[in-house]
Every structure is written in C-alpha cells, then in structure tokens.
Amino acid sequence: MLVQNVIRGGGAWDGGINVKDELIAINGYRIDATGKELERVVQASRIGDVVKMLVSRDGIIQELAVKVQASKTGKYAFMPAENVTAEQQQLREKWLAEQ
C-alpha cells in the first residue's frame, strides 16, 4: 500500500510518513492492499497511542513511531439555502450548469 497524501501537522506527518512510502506493517501486523488491517489497528487505537509503522522508502526499510491524533480535517456539505433571491438562484443555476 503506497501513501498518496499526508496531511501537514497530522499524526502521519509528525511521525515521519511521506508520500510514496510503502506501508508494510503496523504494530507487527502485515498491511495488505486492502488496508483492512491498517484500518482495524487505527480504529482500535486511542488518541495519544503510538503505533509502530514499518515502511519502505526508496528501498530502505524503516520503523517509525506514529502518535495517533484526532483528525484535523473537516467534512463539508453544500446545502441549498432557503429564501434565496432571484440573483442568487440565477448564479446557482449558472454554476451548476458549468459542471
């Protein structure tokens, strides 16, 4: 499993995980292509726990200690507003038509 992105200031970033690292194992458990083992260990961990990640970077195997942190990313949703003006409705329709 290759790392596609790392959030600056997150647990992976602080623990030394880089983009293009190959994740091999977490806490001694092999990570397969599905990532189910990774997900299982992370979900069973608590904020502040340290997990040991075995990674391959540029062909060199490294063990990294990664502290589990609360997610710093937010989830957003676009919802239609109530009582919009005619101008707002026109802009909305134009914006959606360009997609």
Biopython code that builds the backbone (N, CA, C, O; Angstrom):
import numpy as np
from Bio.PDB.StructureBuilder import StructureBuilder

atoms = [
    (1, "MET", "N", (0.851, -1.170, 0.000)),
    (1, "MET", "CA", (0.000, 0.000, 0.000)),
    (1, "MET", "C", (0.897, 1.233, 0.000)),
    (1, "MET", "O", (1.738, 1.393, 0.885)),
    (2, "LEU", "N", (0.719, 2.098, -0.986)),
    (2, "LEU", "CA", (1.526, 3.311, -1.099)),
    (2, "LEU", "C", (0.763, 4.511, -0.555)),
    (2, "LEU", "O", (-0.440, 4.645, -0.776)),
    (3, "VAL", "N", (1.462, 5.369, 0.149)),
    (3, "VAL", "CA", (0.876, 6.594, 0.698)),
    (3, "VAL", "C", (0.673, 7.587, -0.443)),
    (3, "VAL", "O", (1.613, 7.912, -1.169)),
    (4, "GLN", "N", (-0.559, 8.064, -0.594)),
    (4, "GLN", "CA", (-0.888, 9.007, -1.664)),
    (4, "GLN", "C", (-0.781, 10.467, -1.222)),
    (4, "GLN", "O", (-0.383, 11.332, -2.002)),
    (5, "ASN", "N", (-1.140, 10.732, 0.039)),
    (5, "ASN", "CA", (-1.010, 12.093, 0.565)),
    (5, "ASN", "C", (-0.882, 12.042, 2.081)),
    (5, "ASN", "O", (-1.293, 11.077, 2.726)),
    (6, "VAL", "N", (-0.311, 13.089, 2.628)),
    (6, "VAL", "CA", (-0.116, 13.195, 4.071)),
    (6, "VAL", "C", (-0.547, 14.601, 4.476)),
    (6, "VAL", "O", (-0.151, 15.584, 3.850)),
    (7, "ILE", "N", (-1.350, 14.690, 5.512)),
    (7, "ILE", "CA", (-1.837, 16.000, 5.965)),
    (7, "ILE", "C", (-0.792, 16.636, 6.869)),
    (7, "ILE", "O", (-0.396, 16.069, 7.887)),
    (8, "ARG", "N", (-0.353, 17.836, 6.472)),
    (8, "ARG", "CA", (0.642, 18.569, 7.249)),
    (8, "ARG", "C", (0.132, 18.787, 8.670)),
    (8, "ARG", "O", (-0.982, 19.270, 8.873)),
    (9, "GLY", "N", (0.956, 18.426, 9.646)),
    (9, "GLY", "CA", (0.597, 18.611, 11.045)),
    (9, "GLY", "C", (-0.203, 17.460, 11.633)),
    (9, "GLY", "O", (-0.516, 17.475, 12.824)),
    (10, "GLY", "N", (-0.540, 16.462, 10.823)),
    (10, "GLY", "CA", (-1.284, 15.300, 11.317)),
    (10, "GLY", "C", (-0.334, 14.274, 11.910)),
    (10, "GLY", "O", (0.885, 14.447, 11.871)),
    (11, "GLY", "N", (-0.893, 13.211, 12.456)),
    (11, "GLY", "CA", (-0.094, 12.175, 13.094)),
    (11, "GLY", "C", (0.904, 11.532, 12.153)),
    (11, "GLY", "O", (2.061, 11.328, 12.521)),
    (12, "ALA", "N", (0.468, 11.205, 10.929)),
    (12, "ALA", "CA", (1.379, 10.581, 9.960)),
    (12, "ALA", "C", (2.525, 11.530, 9.620)),
    (12, "ALA", "O", (3.686, 11.121, 9.572)),
    (13, "TRP", "N", (2.196, 12.784, 9.388)),
    (13, "TRP", "CA", (3.212, 13.802, 9.072)),
    (13, "TRP", "C", (4.223, 13.912, 10.212)),
    (13, "TRP", "O", (5.434, 13.845, 9.998)),
    (14, "ASP", "N", (3.701, 14.082, 11.420)),
    (14, "ASP", "CA", (4.573, 14.232, 12.589)),
    (14, "ASP", "C", (5.400, 12.972, 12.847)),
    (14, "ASP", "O", (6.516, 13.048, 13.360)),
    (15, "GLY", "N", (4.843, 11.810, 12.486)),
    (15, "GLY", "CA", (5.546, 10.549, 12.689)),
    (15, "GLY", "C", (6.560, 10.217, 11.612)),
    (15, "GLY", "O", (7.290, 9.232, 11.724)),
    (16, "GLY", "N", (6.610, 11.041, 10.560)),
    (16, "GLY", "CA", (7.610, 10.845, 9.523)),
    (16, "GLY", "C", (7.149, 10.098, 8.290)),
    (16, "GLY", "O", (7.971, 9.749, 7.442)),
    (17, "ILE", "N", (5.848, 9.842, 8.167)),
    (17, "ILE", "CA", (5.329, 9.186, 6.970)),
    (17, "ILE", "C", (5.370, 10.182, 5.812)),
    (17, "ILE", "O", (4.970, 11.336, 5.962)),
    (18, "ASN", "N", (5.857, 9.727, 4.658)),
    (18, "ASN", "CA", (5.958, 10.577, 3.469)),
    (18, "ASN", "C", (5.129, 10.012, 2.327)),
    (18, "ASN", "O", (4.828, 8.819, 2.294)),
    (19, "VAL", "N", (4.765, 10.874, 1.399)),
    (19, "VAL", "CA", (4.111, 10.446, 0.168)),
    (19, "VAL", "C", (5.045, 9.467, -0.541)),
    (19, "VAL", "O", (6.261, 9.658, -0.559)),
    (20, "LYS", "N", (4.475, 8.436, -1.112)),
    (20, "LYS", "CA", (5.164, 7.361, -1.835)),
    (20, "LYS", "C", (5.832, 6.344, -0.919)),
    (20, "LYS", "O", (6.482, 5.420, -1.408)),
    (21, "ASP", "N", (5.688, 6.490, 0.413)),
    (21, "ASP", "CA", (6.155, 5.433, 1.311)),
    (21, "ASP", "C", (5.269, 4.212, 1.085)),
    (21, "ASP", "O", (4.063, 4.344, 0.872)),
    (22, "GLU", "N", (5.863, 3.040, 1.130)),
    (22, "GLU", "CA", (5.088, 1.806, 1.081)),
    (22, "GLU", "C", (4.863, 1.348, 2.512)),
    (22, "GLU", "O", (5.816, 1.104, 3.251)),
    (23, "LEU", "N", (3.602, 1.233, 2.899)),
    (23, "LEU", "CA", (3.271, 0.763, 4.250)),
    (23, "LEU", "C", (3.321, -0.755, 4.241)),
    (23, "LEU", "O", (2.615, -1.408, 3.473)),
    (24, "ILE", "N", (4.162, -1.308, 5.103)),
    (24, "ILE", "CA", (4.359, -2.758, 5.146)),
    (24, "ILE", "C", (3.636, -3.375, 6.335)),
    (24, "ILE", "O", (2.959, -4.392, 6.180)),
    (25, "ALA", "N", (3.765, -2.780, 7.518)),
    (25, "ALA", "CA", (3.150, -3.354, 8.714)),
    (25, "ALA", "C", (2.838, -2.259, 9.717)),
    (25, "ALA", "O", (3.450, -1.190, 9.716)),
    (26, "ILE", "N", (1.859, -2.558, 10.584)),
    (26, "ILE", "CA", (1.509, -1.670, 11.688)),
    (26, "ILE", "C", (1.421, -2.525, 12.949)),
    (26, "ILE", "O", (0.689, -3.514, 12.991)),
    (27, "ASN", "N", (2.169, -2.135, 13.964)),
    (27, "ASN", "CA", (2.236, -2.885, 15.232)),
    (27, "ASN", "C", (2.497, -4.373, 15.002)),
    (27, "ASN", "O", (1.958, -5.222, 15.711)),
    (28, "GLY", "N", (3.321, -4.677, 14.012)),
    (28, "GLY", "CA", (3.702, -6.052, 13.741)),
    (28, "GLY", "C", (2.766, -6.823, 12.838)),
    (28, "GLY", "O", (3.048, -7.974, 12.505)),
    (29, "TYR", "N", (1.649, -6.218, 12.426)),
    (29, "TYR", "CA", (0.690, -6.879, 11.546)),
    (29, "TYR", "C", (0.898, -6.407, 10.109)),
    (29, "TYR", "O", (0.961, -5.206, 9.844)),
    (30, "ARG", "N", (1.002, -7.355, 9.189)),
    (30, "ARG", "CA", (1.213, -7.058, 7.776)),
    (30, "ARG", "C", (0.031, -6.293, 7.219)),
    (30, "ARG", "O", (-1.119, -6.629, 7.503)),
    (31, "ILE", "N", (0.306, -5.260, 6.422)),
    (31, "ILE", "CA", (-0.735, -4.475, 5.755)),
    (31, "ILE", "C", (-0.837, -4.986, 4.324)),
    (31, "ILE", "O", (0.146, -4.975, 3.583)),
    (32, "ASP", "N", (-2.038, -5.437, 3.935)),
    (32, "ASP", "CA", (-2.211, -5.883, 2.553)),
    (32, "ASP", "C", (-2.787, -4.747, 1.708)),
    (32, "ASP", "O", (-2.994, -3.641, 2.207)),
    (33, "ALA", "N", (-3.042, -5.016, 0.452)),
    (33, "ALA", "CA", (-3.511, -3.983, -0.483)),
    (33, "ALA", "C", (-4.865, -3.406, -0.105)),
    (33, "ALA", "O", (-5.183, -2.280, -0.488)),
    (34, "THR", "N", (-5.673, -4.161, 0.643)),
    (34, "THR", "CA", (-6.993, -3.655, 1.017)),
    (34, "THR", "C", (-6.913, -2.629, 2.139)),
    (34, "THR", "O", (-7.793, -1.778, 2.272)),
    (35, "GLY", "N", (-5.862, -2.709, 2.943)),
    (35, "GLY", "CA", (-5.706, -1.777, 4.053)),
    (35, "GLY", "C", (-6.596, -2.078, 5.244)),
    (35, "GLY", "O", (-6.682, -1.266, 6.166)),
    (36, "LYS", "N", (-7.268, -3.238, 5.246)),
    (36, "LYS", "CA", (-8.184, -3.560, 6.338)),
    (36, "LYS", "C", (-7.468, -3.676, 7.682)),
    (36, "LYS", "O", (-7.997, -3.249, 8.708)),
    (37, "GLU", "N", (-6.274, -4.249, 7.677)),
    (37, "GLU", "CA", (-5.527, -4.387, 8.934)),
    (37, "GLU", "C", (-5.120, -3.014, 9.461)),
    (37, "GLU", "O", (-5.199, -2.760, 10.663)),
    (38, "LEU", "N", (-4.691, -2.141, 8.579)),
    (38, "LEU", "CA", (-4.340, -0.772, 8.959)),
    (38, "LEU", "C", (-5.552, -0.090, 9.582)),
    (38, "LEU", "O", (-5.453, 0.518, 10.648)),
    (39, "GLU", "N", (-6.680, -0.193, 8.918)),
    (39, "GLU", "CA", (-7.905, 0.425, 9.415)),
    (39, "GLU", "C", (-8.302, -0.165, 10.773)),
    (39, "GLU", "O", (-8.715, 0.571, 11.669)),
    (40, "ARG", "N", (-8.179, -1.495, 10.930)),
    (40, "ARG", "CA", (-8.552, -2.148, 12.187)),
    (40, "ARG", "C", (-7.701, -1.640, 13.345)),
    (40, "ARG", "O", (-8.226, -1.327, 14.414)),
    (41, "VAL", "N", (-6.378, -1.556, 13.133)),
    (41, "VAL", "CA", (-5.479, -1.116, 14.208)),
    (41, "VAL", "C", (-5.727, 0.352, 14.535)),
    (41, "VAL", "O", (-5.757, 0.730, 15.706)),
    (42, "VAL", "N", (-5.904, 1.175, 13.514)),
    (42, "VAL", "CA", (-6.134, 2.605, 13.755)),
    (42, "VAL", "C", (-7.442, 2.813, 14.506)),
    (42, "VAL", "O", (-7.496, 3.613, 15.440)),
    (43, "GLN", "N", (-8.490, 2.107, 14.113)),
    (43, "GLN", "CA", (-9.782, 2.261, 14.797)),
    (43, "GLN", "C", (-9.734, 1.757, 16.237)),
    (43, "GLN", "O", (-10.454, 2.266, 17.097)),
    (44, "ALA", "N", (-8.894, 0.764, 16.503)),
    (44, "ALA", "CA", (-8.773, 0.237, 17.865)),
    (44, "ALA", "C", (-7.868, 1.104, 18.734)),
    (44, "ALA", "O", (-7.837, 0.944, 19.954)),
    (45, "SER", "N", (-7.138, 2.013, 18.111)),
    (45, "SER", "CA", (-6.218, 2.883, 18.851)),
    (45, "SER", "C", (-6.967, 4.078, 19.424)),
    (45, "SER", "O", (-8.035, 4.459, 18.946)),
    (46, "ARG", "N", (-6.379, 4.652, 20.453)),
    (46, "ARG", "CA", (-6.946, 5.848, 21.080)),
    (46, "ARG", "C", (-6.038, 7.034, 20.800)),
    (46, "ARG", "O", (-4.849, 6.871, 20.523)),
    (47, "ILE", "N", (-6.605, 8.218, 20.875)),
    (47, "ILE", "CA", (-5.821, 9.437, 20.712)),
    (47, "ILE", "C", (-4.669, 9.395, 21.711)),
    (47, "ILE", "O", (-4.880, 9.169, 22.902)),
    (48, "GLY", "N", (-3.464, 9.611, 21.224)),
    (48, "GLY", "CA", (-2.287, 9.608, 22.082)),
    (48, "GLY", "C", (-1.502, 8.307, 22.037)),
    (48, "GLY", "O", (-0.330, 8.278, 22.411)),
    (49, "ASP", "N", (-2.145, 7.209, 21.574)),
    (49, "ASP", "CA", (-1.419, 5.954, 21.410)),
    (49, "ASP", "C", (-0.331, 6.126, 20.361)),
    (49, "ASP", "O", (-0.452, 6.951, 19.455)),
    (50, "VAL", "N", (0.724, 5.346, 20.489)),
    (50, "VAL", "CA", (1.794, 5.343, 19.490)),
    (50, "VAL", "C", (1.775, 3.990, 18.796)),
    (50, "VAL", "O", (1.848, 2.946, 19.444)),
    (51, "VAL", "N", (1.675, 4.021, 17.467)),
    (51, "VAL", "CA", (1.720, 2.787, 16.682)),
    (51, "VAL", "C", (3.056, 2.726, 15.955)),
    (51, "VAL", "O", (3.615, 3.753, 15.571)),
    (52, "LYS", "N", (3.556, 1.517, 15.773)),
    (52, "LYS", "CA", (4.821, 1.331, 15.062)),
    (52, "LYS", "C", (4.513, 0.969, 13.619)),
    (52, "LYS", "O", (3.840, -0.023, 13.340)),
    (53, "MET", "N", (5.015, 1.785, 12.716)),
    (53, "MET", "CA", (4.800, 1.578, 11.289)),
    (53, "MET", "C", (6.099, 1.101, 10.650)),
    (53, "MET", "O", (7.154, 1.708, 10.836)),
    (54, "LEU", "N", (6.011, 0.021, 9.905)),
    (54, "LEU", "CA", (7.146, -0.447, 9.127)),
    (54, "LEU", "C", (6.898, 0.012, 7.702)),
    (54, "LEU", "O", (5.900, -0.361, 7.085)),
    (55, "VAL", "N", (7.807, 0.821, 7.183)),
    (55, "VAL", "CA", (7.642, 1.389, 5.844)),
    (55, "VAL", "C", (8.887, 1.138, 5.002)),
    (55, "VAL", "O", (9.985, 0.927, 5.516)),
    (56, "SER", "N", (8.675, 1.168, 3.708)),
    (56, "SER", "CA", (9.791, 1.112, 2.768)),
    (56, "SER", "C", (9.820, 2.447, 2.047)),
    (56, "SER", "O", (8.834, 2.859, 1.436)),
    (57, "ARG", "N", (10.957, 3.116, 2.125)),
    (57, "ARG", "CA", (11.139, 4.409, 1.452)),
    (57, "ARG", "C", (12.410, 4.313, 0.619)),
    (57, "ARG", "O", (13.501, 4.112, 1.152)),
    (58, "ASP", "N", (12.258, 4.459, -0.678)),
    (58, "ASP", "CA", (13.392, 4.369, -1.598)),
    (58, "ASP", "C", (14.164, 3.071, -1.390)),
    (58, "ASP", "O", (15.393, 3.052, -1.464)),
    (59, "GLY", "N", (13.426, 1.974, -1.127)),
    (59, "GLY", "CA", (14.041, 0.669, -0.970)),
    (59, "GLY", "C", (14.650, 0.407, 0.390)),
    (59, "GLY", "O", (15.201, -0.671, 0.616)),
    (60, "ILE", "N", (14.566, 1.360, 1.301)),
    (60, "ILE", "CA", (15.126, 1.205, 2.647)),
    (60, "ILE", "C", (13.980, 0.995, 3.632)),
    (60, "ILE", "O", (13.052, 1.803, 3.683)),
    (61, "ILE", "N", (14.038, -0.081, 4.413)),
    (61, "ILE", "CA", (13.015, -0.378, 5.412)),
    (61, "ILE", "C", (13.281, 0.459, 6.657)),
    (61, "ILE", "O", (14.406, 0.520, 7.153)),
    (62, "GLN", "N", (12.227, 1.101, 7.153)),
    (62, "GLN", "CA", (12.337, 1.934, 8.355)),
    (62, "GLN", "C", (11.171, 1.622, 9.289)),
    (62, "GLN", "O", (10.071, 1.302, 8.838)),
    (63, "GLU", "N", (11.421, 1.717, 10.590)),
    (63, "GLU", "CA", (10.336, 1.624, 11.557)),
    (63, "GLU", "C", (10.107, 3.016, 12.129)),
    (63, "GLU", "O", (11.033, 3.658, 12.627)),
    (64, "LEU", "N", (8.861, 3.473, 12.050)),
    (64, "LEU", "CA", (8.509, 4.802, 12.531)),
    (64, "LEU", "C", (7.493, 4.693, 13.661)),
    (64, "LEU", "O", (6.611, 3.835, 13.629)),
    (65, "ALA", "N", (7.618, 5.556, 14.647)),
    (65, "ALA", "CA", (6.638, 5.639, 15.737)),
    (65, "ALA", "C", (5.687, 6.781, 15.408)),
    (65, "ALA", "O", (6.097, 7.938, 15.315)),
    (66, "VAL", "N", (4.419, 6.445, 15.234)),
    (66, "VAL", "CA", (3.421, 7.439, 14.832)),
    (66, "VAL", "C", (2.385, 7.574, 15.949)),
    (66, "VAL", "O", (1.734, 6.601, 16.330)),
    (67, "LYS", "N", (2.246, 8.789, 16.462)),
    (67, "LYS", "CA", (1.285, 9.063, 17.531)),
    (67, "LYS", "C", (-0.094, 9.311, 16.914)),
    (67, "LYS", "O", (-0.240, 10.138, 16.014)),
    (68, "VAL", "N", (-1.089, 8.594, 17.401)),
    (68, "VAL", "CA", (-2.452, 8.749, 16.901)),
    (68, "VAL", "C", (-2.996, 10.083, 17.381)),
    (68, "VAL", "O", (-2.971, 10.391, 18.573)),
    (69, "GLN", "N", (-3.489, 10.868, 16.432)),
    (69, "GLN", "CA", (-4.036, 12.192, 16.734)),
    (69, "GLN", "C", (-5.470, 12.278, 16.234)),
    (69, "GLN", "O", (-5.886, 11.515, 15.362)),
    (70, "ALA", "N", (-6.206, 13.203, 16.791)),
    (70, "ALA", "CA", (-7.560, 13.468, 16.302)),
    (70, "ALA", "C", (-7.462, 14.047, 14.902)),
    (70, "ALA", "O", (-6.530, 14.785, 14.583)),
    (71, "SER", "N", (-8.423, 13.709, 14.084)),
    (71, "SER", "CA", (-8.439, 14.218, 12.708)),
    (71, "SER", "C", (-8.574, 15.736, 12.714)),
    (71, "SER", "O", (-9.378, 16.306, 13.452)),
    (72, "LYS", "N", (-7.771, 16.371, 11.878)),
    (72, "LYS", "CA", (-7.824, 17.828, 11.768)),
    (72, "LYS", "C", (-8.573, 18.260, 10.518)),
    (72, "LYS", "O", (-8.701, 19.452, 10.239)),
    (73, "THR", "N", (-9.066, 17.283, 9.768)),
    (73, "THR", "CA", (-9.810, 17.624, 8.560)),
    (73, "THR", "C", (-11.282, 17.736, 8.888)),
    (73, "THR", "O", (-11.794, 17.012, 9.743)),
    (74, "GLY", "N", (-11.943, 18.616, 8.228)),
    (74, "GLY", "CA", (-13.367, 18.790, 8.431)),
    (74, "GLY", "C", (-14.140, 18.167, 7.290)),
    (74, "GLY", "O", (-13.593, 17.921, 6.215)),
    (75, "LYS", "N", (-15.389, 17.917, 7.524)),
    (75, "LYS", "CA", (-16.276, 17.428, 6.474)),
    (75, "LYS", "C", (-17.242, 18.553, 6.150)),
    (75, "LYS", "O", (-17.797, 19.194, 7.042)),
    (76, "TYR", "N", (-17.428, 18.775, 4.876)),
    (76, "TYR", "CA", (-18.265, 19.876, 4.436)),
    (76, "TYR", "C", (-19.320, 19.359, 3.479)),
    (76, "TYR", "O", (-19.105, 18.373, 2.773)),
    (77, "ALA", "N", (-20.445, 20.023, 3.458)),
    (77, "ALA", "CA", (-21.513, 19.683, 2.526)),
    (77, "ALA", "C", (-22.125, 20.977, 2.021)),
    (77, "ALA", "O", (-22.255, 21.949, 2.766)),
    (78, "PHE", "N", (-22.494, 20.982, 0.765)),
    (78, "PHE", "CA", (-23.193, 22.119, 0.182)),
    (78, "PHE", "C", (-24.683, 21.840, 0.255)),
    (78, "PHE", "O", (-25.165, 20.817, -0.232)),
    (79, "MET", "N", (-25.396, 22.757, 0.864)),
    (79, "MET", "CA", (-26.833, 22.608, 1.015)),
    (79, "MET", "C", (-27.502, 23.832, 0.406)),
    (79, "MET", "O", (-27.015, 24.951, 0.567)),
    (80, "PRO", "N", (-28.614, 23.628, -0.291)),
    (80, "PRO", "CA", (-29.307, 24.785, -0.857)),
    (80, "PRO", "C", (-29.881, 25.665, 0.253)),
    (80, "PRO", "O", (-30.461, 25.177, 1.223)),
    (81, "ALA", "N", (-29.706, 26.944, 0.085)),
    (81, "ALA", "CA", (-30.221, 27.900, 1.074)),
    (81, "ALA", "C", (-31.718, 28.101, 0.863)),
    (81, "ALA", "O", (-32.236, 27.956, -0.244)),
    (82, "GLU", "N", (-32.380, 28.431, 1.930)),
    (82, "GLU", "CA", (-33.800, 28.751, 1.847)),
    (82, "GLU", "C", (-33.949, 30.245, 1.571)),
    (82, "GLU", "O", (-33.064, 31.035, 1.899)),
    (83, "ASN", "N", (-35.063, 30.622, 0.973)),
    (83, "ASN", "CA", (-35.394, 32.027, 0.730)),
    (83, "ASN", "C", (-34.296, 32.762, -0.038)),
    (83, "ASN", "O", (-33.863, 33.837, 0.377)),
    (84, "VAL", "N", (-33.844, 32.190, -1.156)),
    (84, "VAL", "CA", (-32.808, 32.842, -1.950)),
    (84, "VAL", "C", (-33.417, 33.920, -2.829)),
    (84, "VAL", "O", (-34.592, 33.874, -3.193)),
    (85, "THR", "N", (-32.578, 34.890, -3.156)),
    (85, "THR", "CA", (-33.029, 35.946, -4.063)),
    (85, "THR", "C", (-32.988, 35.419, -5.491)),
    (85, "THR", "O", (-32.391, 34.377, -5.764)),
    (86, "ALA", "N", (-33.619, 36.139, -6.386)),
    (86, "ALA", "CA", (-33.614, 35.750, -7.806)),
    (86, "ALA", "C", (-32.182, 35.743, -8.338)),
    (86, "ALA", "O", (-31.823, 34.877, -9.136)),
    (87, "GLU", "N", (-31.368, 36.695, -7.905)),
    (87, "GLU", "CA", (-29.968, 36.760, -8.344)),
    (87, "GLU", "C", (-29.183, 35.547, -7.834)),
    (87, "GLU", "O", (-28.394, 34.960, -8.575)),
    (88, "GLN", "N", (-29.397, 35.181, -6.588)),
    (88, "GLN", "CA", (-28.720, 34.005, -6.034)),
    (88, "GLN", "C", (-29.135, 32.737, -6.779)),
    (88, "GLN", "O", (-28.289, 31.894, -7.074)),
    (89, "GLN", "N", (-30.413, 32.593, -7.082)),
    (89, "GLN", "CA", (-30.907, 31.432, -7.817)),
    (89, "GLN", "C", (-30.287, 31.378, -9.212)),
    (89, "GLN", "O", (-29.907, 30.309, -9.690)),
    (90, "GLN", "N", (-30.188, 32.530, -9.855)),
    (90, "GLN", "CA", (-29.596, 32.601, -11.192)),
    (90, "GLN", "C", (-28.110, 32.201, -11.148)),
    (90, "GLN", "O", (-27.640, 31.463, -12.014)),
    (91, "LEU", "N", (-27.387, 32.684, -10.154)),
    (91, "LEU", "CA", (-25.975, 32.332, -10.012)),
    (91, "LEU", "C", (-25.814, 30.836, -9.725)),
    (91, "LEU", "O", (-24.910, 30.189, -10.254)),
    (92, "ARG", "N", (-26.692, 30.300, -8.890)),
    (92, "ARG", "CA", (-26.640, 28.862, -8.574)),
    (92, "ARG", "C", (-26.845, 28.024, -9.829)),
    (92, "ARG", "O", (-26.096, 27.081, -10.082)),
    (93, "GLU", "N", (-27.857, 28.368, -10.610)),
    (93, "GLU", "CA", (-28.145, 27.617, -11.835)),
    (93, "GLU", "C", (-26.981, 27.708, -12.823)),
    (93, "GLU", "O", (-26.628, 26.719, -13.465)),
    (94, "LYS", "N", (-26.390, 28.891, -12.940)),
    (94, "LYS", "CA", (-25.244, 29.061, -13.835)),
    (94, "LYS", "C", (-24.060, 28.210, -13.363)),
    (94, "LYS", "O", (-23.400, 27.543, -14.159)),
    (95, "TRP", "N", (-23.812, 28.249, -12.070)),
    (95, "TRP", "CA", (-22.678, 27.497, -11.504)),
    (95, "TRP", "C", (-22.866, 25.998, -11.726)),
    (95, "TRP", "O", (-21.933, 25.311, -12.142)),
    (96, "LEU", "N", (-24.070, 25.486, -11.452)),
    (96, "LEU", "CA", (-24.338, 24.067, -11.619)),
    (96, "LEU", "C", (-24.327, 23.642, -13.078)),
    (96, "LEU", "O", (-23.944, 22.515, -13.389)),
    (97, "ALA", "N", (-24.740, 24.522, -13.974)),
    (97, "ALA", "CA", (-24.761, 24.200, -15.405)),
    (97, "ALA", "C", (-23.347, 24.046, -15.952)),
    (97, "ALA", "O", (-23.152, 23.329, -16.934)),
    (98, "GLU", "N", (-22.364, 24.690, -15.354)),
    (98, "GLU", "CA", (-20.977, 24.629, -15.847)),
    (98, "GLU", "C", (-20.276, 23.368, -15.409)),
    (98, "GLU", "O", (-19.147, 23.127, -15.837)),
    (99, "GLN", "N", (-20.883, 22.563, -14.588)),
    (99, "GLN", "CA", (-20.227, 21.351, -14.108)),
    (99, "GLN", "C", (-20.260, 20.257, -15.118)),
    (99, "GLN", "O", (-19.747, 19.167, -14.864)),
]
sb = StructureBuilder()
sb.init_structure("model")
sb.init_model(0)
sb.init_chain("A")
sb.init_seg("    ")
for serial, (resi, resn, name, xyz) in enumerate(atoms, 1):
    if name == "N":
        sb.init_residue(resn, " ", resi, " ")
    sb.init_atom(name, np.array(xyz, "f"), 0.0, 1.0, " ", f" {name:<3s}", serial, name[0])
structure = sb.get_structure()
